[in-house]
Amino acid sequence: MKKSALQVARAAYQPKLPQALQGPVKAVAGAATQSVGNQEEIKAMFPNTYGMPVITFEAGEAQAVEPFGVGIILSGGQAPGGHNVISGLYDGVKSLNPQCKLYGFLMGPGGLVDHKYVEFTDEFINEYRNTGGFDIIGSGRTKLEKEAQFESGIQILRELGIKALVIIGGDDSNTNACVLAEYYAAKNYGVQVIGCPKTIDGDLKNEQIETSFGFDTACKTYSELIGNIQRDCNSARKYWHFIKLMGRSASHIALECALQTQPNACLISEEVEQKEMSLDDVVTYLAQIVADRAASGDNFGTVLIPEGLIEFIPAIKKLIAELNEVLTDPATGESREFAGAEEQIAFVKGNIAPENLAILNSLPADVARQLCLDRDPHGNVQVSLIETEKLLSRMVATKLAQWKQEGKYAGKFSAQHHFFGYEGRCAAPSNYDADYCYSLGYNASRLIAAGKTGYMSIIKNTTAPAAQWIAGGVPITMMMNMERRNGAMKPVIRKALVELDGAPFRYFAAHREEWAKTTSYVYPGPIQYWGPSEVCDQCTKTLSLEQN
Ligand code: FBP
């Protein structure tokens, strides 16, 4: 593989590890845990993996370890740092015994089911250290949830002598990891399952998980781009830039980018829902900002829009909930099959309540169409395919035209549109993500050696220097509650949405009026890998506000 000069220099970077992982460890167990909700139901569904304690690693005595095999899977959307989780795990298992083997299952969970794998070697791993992407083994969204898949998996795990499987994924994939851990434990198959918190969306976090990996690098990449656009915007002074940002559901990415770049407006889906805003309320809010700036002679600006916005507008949320039910076959719990998109849309329209049909019909045709079409394998609307940035700017233009006729507005409105998502998911990991991910992977090897299953690898205290980071594991059942999915109640990891009483949102809310009126843009520039620590080693503003 031909490498850029940056890649060559970056390959030599040795990610930092917490002090506790720099030598032999002992696992210190805390008190028994409970799930965050529906405790009796979750306990009954996970009799072998419920209630386990949180684990913290401390310095311990070296012990001889027999060689063993480990398998790893990358699941779901790409996130910067995945390769470092794998290299950390590789170095971790080799440090326990150089005869240990690490296998990667190809193209996501499907690789386990279909027995497609590679064995990692020093040479292979070294090619990918500190690089972005998931291309080392590829990723996929196959949902690992059926007994037949688990049974197919155990065959290859036994054949390869694998005693532990590490699944790198978001909330859905880690939920499935927990179901798999429980299944293998119940069957006494002797295979441990360990999860690892990944997603650029930043919504897999809680008391035990400070942040999901990739969020830091992705937000820094988007913020660089937004900063560049803002500088262009402030130079030409003739466009309003409508910028949609990834993050399927929660608005953490949009909020973090707003904290880094100080745009004129940033919508937060969770606030839109809490205030019960309609689509028209959202449009009026943005049009007012445009009109106020125009009154001061500024016919330019930037608006950040979270990808999942549409799902949080209460009337549309109700519509989507009914669409999800209608699109699921109650007999099988699987998605209904249709001959084509038109048949699917006609079926939906004929089977939803009149008030929801009215909402559907009131939406622009392209948005309505996307809402009626297929979900991803986890049952989510594919929000990345809905062009909310264009929808909103179109509606703002219409509102401003109306205000112009009424003599309430006299400015010029010309819009540009952007969608930042895929641009940041495979960026070379920032120092934070490079260190955090390597530590998560290395730490997973210690959870395996300690015989744990149904745990997620965790690294805490990450706003401190890496040596002071705290390594350990959290039982996945602790993060679960029951939620309605595809027409039935399911045990799932609770998603972390933006908390409106949390420090990051409060900081944003305290400053947004000023950012709307005055042009207070910040231009963060590109991620730096070498240089002063205050430039290279900063965590996200979200994390720093949350922790301090
Ligand atoms: P994960 O939750 O799997 O990490 O993926 C996040 C994400 O990047 C979302 O932000 C986005 O909505 C979605 O993946 C896009 O999915 P796809 O890669 O299948 O287009």
Residues whose N, C-alpha, C, O or C-beta is under 5 A from the ligand:
A	BS01	FBP	S75 G76 G77 G170 K198 T199 I200 D201 M246 G247 R248 S384
